[in-house]
């Protein structure tokens, strides 16, 4: 992930560690939330097609930068 650099569709990871046998990751605050949160909040955990179509290009742009 460090090779990706800064990108508006990818959260930067600042540190990885472990505390009391629990792994942790420090990343930048994602003001708009994340896809996992969108799915968890969706009815029956299914994102409406229109919303998924809106998310897909941003995800692809983030992956393309790698």
C-alpha positions as CSV (number, residue, x, y, z in Angstrom):
1,X,0.0,0.0,0.0
2,X,2.9,2.3,0.6
3,X,3.8,2.2,-3.0
4,X,0.5,3.7,-4.0
5,X,1.2,7.1,-2.6
6,X,-1.5,9.6,-1.9
7,X,-4.8,9.2,-3.8
8,X,-8.2,10.6,-3.1
9,X,-9.8,7.1,-3.3
10,X,-7.3,5.2,-1.1
11,X,-6.8,5.7,2.7
12,X,-3.2,6.2,3.6
13,X,-1.8,3.8,6.2
14,X,0.5,5.4,8.7
15,X,1.5,2.6,10.9
16,X,0.9,-1.1,11.7
17,X,1.4,-2.7,15.1
18,X,0.1,-5.0,17.8
19,X,-1.2,-4.2,21.2
20,X,-2.0,-7.0,23.7
21,X,-2.0,-9.6,20.9
22,X,-4.4,-7.6,18.8
23,X,-3.2,-6.3,15.4
24,X,-3.9,-2.6,14.7
25,X,-3.6,-0.2,11.8
26,X,-3.4,3.6,11.9
27,X,-4.8,5.2,8.8
28,X,-6.2,8.6,7.8
29,X,-9.7,9.6,8.7
30,X,-12.1,8.7,5.9
31,X,-14.6,11.5,6.2
32,X,-17.0,10.0,3.7
33,X,-17.0,6.6,5.4
34,X,-16.0,3.4,3.8
35,X,-17.6,0.8,1.5
36,X,-17.9,-1.7,4.4
37,X,-20.0,0.8,6.3
38,X,-22.2,1.5,3.3
39,X,-22.9,-2.2,2.9
40,X,-23.5,-2.8,6.7
41,X,-26.1,0.1,6.7
42,X,-27.8,-1.0,3.6
43,X,-31.1,-2.9,3.8
44,X,-30.3,-6.6,3.9
45,X,-26.6,-5.6,3.4
46,X,-27.4,-5.0,-0.3
47,X,-26.3,-1.7,-1.8
48,X,-28.8,-0.4,-4.5
49,X,-27.5,-0.8,-8.0
50,X,-27.4,3.0,-8.6
51,X,-25.2,3.4,-5.5
52,X,-23.0,0.5,-6.5
53,X,-22.5,2.0,-10.0
54,X,-21.5,5.3,-8.3
55,X,-18.9,3.6,-6.0
56,X,-17.4,1.4,-8.7
57,X,-15.6,4.1,-10.7
58,X,-14.0,5.6,-7.6
59,X,-12.8,2.1,-6.6
60,X,-11.3,1.5,-10.0
61,X,-9.6,4.9,-10.0
62,X,-7.9,4.0,-6.7
63,X,-6.8,0.6,-8.0
64,X,-5.6,2.1,-11.3
65,X,-3.1,4.4,-9.5
66,X,-1.1,1.3,-8.2
